[in-house]
Amino acid sequence: MKTYDHIVIGGGVIGCSIAYRLAKEGVSVAVFDAGKAGQASMAAGGMLGAQNEFERENPLLDIALESRGMFPQLRDELLSNTGIDIELRTAGLIKTAATEQDRDELRRQYHFLSEKDPSIQWLEPEEVPEIEPCMTSRTAGAILLEKDHQVKAPLLAQAFLKAAIHAGAHVYEEAQAVRLLIQQDRIVGIDTSIGSFYATQVTVAAGAWSSHLLADTGFSLPVIPVKGECLSIRLAGPAPVKTVFAADGCYIVPKRNKEMLIGATSIPDSFDTSVTVRGILSLLQRASRLLPVLSDGEIHRTWAGVRPQAADHLPVMGAHPFIGGLNICTGHYRNGILLSPITGILMKDYVNGCQETHKQLTPFAPARFWCQVPVKF
Ligand SMILES: Cc1cc2nc3c(=O)[nH]c(=O)nc-3n(C[C@H](O)[C@H](O)[C@H](O)COP(=O)(O)OP(=O)(O)OC[C@H]3O[C@@H](n4cnc5c(N)ncnc54)[C@H](O)[C@@H]3O)c2cc1C
């Protein structure tokens, strides 16, 4: 009989960040992933949009800012532990408006954010190419977020996985959790496709698939998959260095070697990871309007992934409402890469019973969805 202190279901950035922090503290921990670890995590753009994502007060804002601030140290830590460089790039992000209506909304976001951080700049259309020469002046204005950096998401996912193993975690890939084992309202372990495993604590961090496992407990967690398609383009000539984000959600993230990651469509309620012509055409049209140089590029790759989105768009982090020892950590939606460093630390402190962390995580408690009536999206 294989027994651990803690089992984590799901080997994406969220599950592996938690496993890494627990293993570092000497907890015996195992991670199970149904496939190769990390689904959404391997598909992500890697933006650390702690300011880009927020237009008004939100319980997640302070946590997002703190998590973004952890990246320089995390890069060094993961590099020395695993040899993997997560390619943190610190050129910042330009968010653009296309129409007068976008401009009004962006002005409101600018006022909200710049009150907290005076480094944020408003750019009139003619100022945009001065900051990023590859961009056109045919926008309706933009904001410059110098501190919203980016990483290469698949490398971050691999580095968290390797760091967790290095710290002592056991990782089982191609090992699907099929059932939670519960005795007298307490979790005791899980049944998987490779056998049964036991633990006093289990955390479900299975991304968009988390609610499937939890359904057996009688708790209907309103987390849905939101499909996102992406492509990457290689440029030979001039290339932008800043991330460019349009108000309609299309973005271009410049990676190493002039590789431009272009994302992402948004299709709710879909686990499908096929890439459609419609999706790629719409991304290419929107992206090349912002950065005409993209038309000279060579298409390198296309892919799709599924974001885990909770009904209120906030992550779900904390204890299952009525099963002792069972924790849930999912719903990071468009920001799981950004939030992965702090999530691992918060969940480690949470399961260790830290009262301050329990208070901090109150807005994200799974119990907010604990009612008999199904929640509507
Ligand atoms: C196209 C796209 C672009 C994105 N861009 C960004 C971005 O720029 N910045 C950002 O911060 N975030 C971004 N995100 C969001 C981010 O990728 C996610 O929020 C994050 O990866 C979620 O991590 P996770 O570990 O919860 O999920 P996943 O990475 O999906 O990992 C969950 C894992 O659980 C496993 N699993 C499922 N069921 C079981 C089971 N029964 N047993 C065992 N294992 C199971 C799956 O195989 C999977 O590996 C993007 C997402 C997408 C799809």
The ligand as a MOL file (V3000), in Angstrom:
LIG
                    3D

  0  0  0     0  0            999 V3000
M  V30 BEGIN CTAB
M  V30 COUNTS 53 58 0 0 0
M  V30 BEGIN ATOM
M  V30 1 C -4.4730 29.6330 -24.8510 0
M  V30 2 C -4.1990 30.0020 -23.4210 0
M  V30 3 C -3.4780 31.1370 -23.1250 0
M  V30 4 C -3.1940 31.4720 -21.7990 0
M  V30 5 N -2.4210 32.5540 -21.5390 0
M  V30 6 C -2.0950 32.8610 -20.2550 0
M  V30 7 C -1.2170 33.9290 -19.9690 0
M  V30 8 O -0.7170 34.5980 -20.8780 0
M  V30 9 N -0.9230 34.2030 -18.6630 0
M  V30 10 C -1.4510 33.4650 -17.6350 0
M  V30 11 O -1.1750 33.7740 -16.4770 0
M  V30 12 N -2.2730 32.4240 -17.8850 0
M  V30 13 C -2.6170 32.1140 -19.1570 0
M  V30 14 N -3.4490 31.0750 -19.4240 0
M  V30 15 C -4.0990 30.3890 -18.3100 0
M  V30 16 C -3.1940 29.3440 -17.6750 0
M  V30 17 O -2.5860 28.5720 -18.6810 0
M  V30 18 C -4.0270 28.4640 -16.7430 0
M  V30 19 O -4.7550 29.2520 -15.8290 0
M  V30 20 C -3.1290 27.5140 -15.9510 0
M  V30 21 O -2.2420 26.8390 -16.8030 0
M  V30 22 C -3.9650 26.5290 -15.1650 0
M  V30 23 O -3.0610 25.5960 -14.6040 0
M  V30 24 P -3.5880 24.2580 -13.9700 0
M  V30 25 O -2.4320 23.5710 -13.3850 0
M  V30 26 O -4.7640 24.5760 -13.0840 0
M  V30 27 O -4.2280 23.4700 -15.2100 0
M  V30 28 P -3.5400 22.5110 -16.3110 0
M  V30 29 O -2.2730 23.0470 -16.7930 0
M  V30 30 O -4.6110 22.2330 -17.3210 0
M  V30 31 O -3.2080 21.2140 -15.4790 0
M  V30 32 C -4.2330 20.3820 -14.9900 0
M  V30 33 C -3.7250 18.9630 -15.1270 0
M  V30 34 O -4.6450 18.0940 -14.4870 0
M  V30 35 C -4.5910 16.8840 -15.2010 0
M  V30 36 N -5.8100 16.1060 -14.8930 0
M  V30 37 C -7.0810 16.3750 -15.2410 0
M  V30 38 N -7.8960 15.4320 -14.7450 0
M  V30 39 C -7.1080 14.5490 -14.0820 0
M  V30 40 C -7.3670 13.3370 -13.3710 0
M  V30 41 N -8.5910 12.8420 -13.2160 0
M  V30 42 N -6.3100 12.6870 -12.8270 0
M  V30 43 C -5.0360 13.1670 -12.9500 0
M  V30 44 N -4.7580 14.3080 -13.6300 0
M  V30 45 C -5.7790 14.9810 -14.1760 0
M  V30 46 C -4.5180 17.2990 -16.6610 0
M  V30 47 O -3.9530 16.2580 -17.4510 0
M  V30 48 C -3.5950 18.5080 -16.5670 0
M  V30 49 O -2.2510 18.1840 -16.8440 0
M  V30 50 C -3.7260 30.6820 -20.7330 0
M  V30 51 C -4.4360 29.5300 -21.0430 0
M  V30 52 C -4.6770 29.1760 -22.3600 0
M  V30 53 C -5.4230 27.9060 -22.6640 0
M  V30 END ATOM
M  V30 BEGIN BOND
M  V30 1 1 1 2
M  V30 2 1 2 3
M  V30 3 2 2 52
M  V30 4 2 3 4
M  V30 5 1 4 5
M  V30 6 1 4 50
M  V30 7 2 5 6
M  V30 8 1 6 7
M  V30 9 1 6 13
M  V30 10 2 7 8
M  V30 11 1 7 9
M  V30 12 1 9 10
M  V30 13 2 10 11
M  V30 14 1 10 12
M  V30 15 2 12 13
M  V30 16 1 13 14
M  V30 17 1 14 15
M  V30 18 1 14 50
M  V30 19 1 15 16
M  V30 20 1 16 17
M  V30 21 1 16 18
M  V30 22 1 18 19
M  V30 23 1 18 20
M  V30 24 1 20 21
M  V30 25 1 20 22
M  V30 26 1 22 23
M  V30 27 1 23 24
M  V30 28 2 24 25
M  V30 29 1 24 26
M  V30 30 1 24 27
M  V30 31 1 27 28
M  V30 32 2 28 29
M  V30 33 1 28 30
M  V30 34 1 28 31
M  V30 35 1 31 32
M  V30 36 1 32 33
M  V30 37 1 33 34
M  V30 38 1 33 48
M  V30 39 1 34 35
M  V30 40 1 35 36
M  V30 41 1 35 46
M  V30 42 1 36 37
M  V30 43 1 36 45
M  V30 44 2 37 38
M  V30 45 1 38 39
M  V30 46 1 39 40
M  V30 47 2 39 45
M  V30 48 1 40 41
M  V30 49 2 40 42
M  V30 50 1 42 43
M  V30 51 2 43 44
M  V30 52 1 44 45
M  V30 53 1 46 47
M  V30 54 1 46 48
M  V30 55 1 48 49
M  V30 56 2 50 51
M  V30 57 1 51 52
M  V30 58 1 52 53
M  V30 END BOND
M  V30 END CTAB
M  END
